[in-house]
Amino acid sequence: MPLSSPRSLNTPRGRFAYREGGDPDGQPLVMIHGWPESSYCWAAVAEHLDPRYRIIAPDLRGLGDSDRSDGLAHYRKQALAGDVISLLDPLGIEDFFLAGHDWGGVVAQEIALAAPERVRKLVIMNIAIINNHKGNQEVIDTVRAGSASVYWYQHFLQTPDLPEAMIPGNEEPWLRHFLRAAHGRTFPEKALQEYVRMFRIPGTAGASANYYRTFRDDAKRWASIAGHVWPMPGLYIYGNRDKVILPQYLNHIEDCFESIHVEEVDAGHFLQEELPAEVAGHLDRFLAD
């Protein structure tokens, strides 16, 4: 089931774009992209999904075709979750399945915290579980004991004014290196060009960097929910070639959910674009169970 071209909707929190697909009367499946992507990242997965679902794939603030806003407060992940909810309400979406990748997986968890009664099942892909204090600390210990060079881009993005000065005019080499060369597997050219188009929208370099500039504030908040247990059934799909999201992120994950299932796929960080049919298969089986 193909996804639509971007549509936009004005909400009390701003103007947000989204893609939609599947059965308009089907059970809603909300799919949230990560960085440096947009809702387009789900296009290939949607082609393989059971057509019974109504897919809603928002563009998060600062990416895709949604608003670029000044100020770090807009990019804290709790605030981004509020943006998504403000989009779903006027679309008449009450309870839904929820999936998120990378920072979108964190936003999905924040949505599940804010409105647990609305989230029927939760799917997380290649990102930390925000209430998994033990596992996340083991990742920190592992990184400190070895080389942290793979995290160079996070330090670059957190540096004041540097992304704004260096990315504009260099969008294609920046994304081509990060999405293709840095992750060791062929990245779809069509998707790459869509993200180049997106990054050429004025303000994207700084807005997208704010996802990382707010990380310390986010981490302080997550430390306060270390004992939280997700009540809805969970699925974690893990690309085992990822150099940034290490296997230790899965340590103690069973303590964070009442029910959790883990699926490993032979892919890097961008597994939904590297192996869309396999990812769709895992989603179909989990959501239909």
C-alpha positions, 0 to 999 in steps of 0.5 A, spaced: 500 500 500 503 506 497 503 512 502 501 518 499 505 525 498 505 529 504 499 532 506 499 538 511 495 540 517 495 546 522 494 544 529 494 549 535 502 547 536 504 548 529 503 546 521 505 539 521 506 534 514 504 527 514 503 521 509 497 516 509 496 510 506 492 503 507 485 502 509 481 509 511 477 505 515 482 500 518 486 500 525 490 506 525 498 505 525 502 511 527 509 510 524 514 515 526 521 517 523 528 518 526 534 523 524 536 525 519 529 522 515 522 524 514 516 520 513 518 518 507 522 512 510 516 508 511 514 508 504 518 501 502 515 498 508 508 500 507 509 497 500 509 490 504 504 491 510 498 488 510 493 493 507 488 493 513 491 498 517 490 506 516 498 508 516 499 515 519 506 517 518 508 524 521 513 529 519 516 531 526 518 538 527 524 541 524 524 535 518 520 533 512 515 538 510 513 540 517 515 547 521 522 549 522 521 552 529 526 556 533 528 554 540 531 548 543 524 547 547 520 545 541 525 539 540 525 536 547 522 529 545 516 530 550 514 536 546 515 532 539 510 527 542 505 533 544 506 535 536 504 528 534 498 527 538 496 534 536 496 532 529 492 525 531 486 528 534 484 532 528 484 526 524 480 522 529 485 517 531 483 515 538 487 508 539 492 506 535 498 501 534 505 505 534 512 504 531 518 508 531 525 508 529 531 512 532 529 518 535 522 517 532 522 511 537 524 515 543 518 520 541 513 514 540 515 512 547 514 519 550 507 518 546 506 512 550 508 515 556 503 521 555 497 517 553 498 509 554 490 508 554 491 510 546 497 505 544 495 498 543 502 496 541 508 499 541 514 497 536 521 500 537 527 500 532 534 501 533 534 506 539 534 506 547 529 504 551 528 510 555 526 507 562 532 502 561 537 505 566 541 499 567 542 497 560 543 504 557 548 505 563 552 499 560 552 502 553 555 508 556 560 504 560 562 500 554 563 506 549 567 509 555 572 503 555 573 503 547 573 508 542 567 513 541 569 516 534 563 513 531 559 518 535 563 524 532 556 526 528 553 527 535 558 532 537 558 536 531 551 537 531 551 539 538 556 544 537 553 551 537 552 554 530 557 549 526 551 545 523 548 551 520 554 554 518 557 548 514 551 543 512 547 549 507 550 548 500 553 541 502 547 537 503 548 532 499 555 530 501 553 530 508 547 526 507 551 521 502 556 520 507 552 519 513 547 515 510 551 511 505 558 510 507 558 511 514 553 505 515 556 500 510 550 498 506 547 501 500 542 506 501 536 507 496 538 513 492 531 515 491 530 516 499 537 519 499 535 524 494 528 526 498 532 527 504 537 532 500 531 536 498 528 536 505 535 539 508 535 544 503 529 547 506 531 553 510 532 552 517 533 544 517 540 544 519 539 547 525 532 544 527 535 537 526 541 539 530 536 541 536 534 533 536 541 532 539 542 539 543 536 537 547 539 530 549 542 532 556 535 535 558 531 529 555 536 524 559 535 528 565 527 527 564 528 519 563 532 518 569 526 519 573 522 514 570 527 508 571 522 504 574 517 505 569 514 498 566 510 499 559 503 496 560 502 495 552 505 489 548 512 491 545 516 489 539 523 491 539 526 490 532 534 490 532 538 491 526 545 487 528 550 491 524 548 498 527 555 501 530 551 506 534 546 502 537 550 497 541 547 490 543 548 492 550 541 497 549 537 490 549 540 488 556 535 488 561 529 490 556 525 485 559 524 489 566 521 495 562 515 491 559 510 487 561 511 483 555 516 484 550 519 480 544 525 482 540 527 480 533 534 481 530 535 483 522 541 483 518 541 490 517 545 496 520 541 502 523 536 504 517 533 497 517 527 499 515 530 502 508 535 496 508 530 491 509 523 493 508 520 487 506 523 483 512 521 489 517 514 489 514 513 482 516 515 482 523 510 488 524 505 484 521 506 478 525 506 482 531 500 487 530 496 481 528 497 476 534 
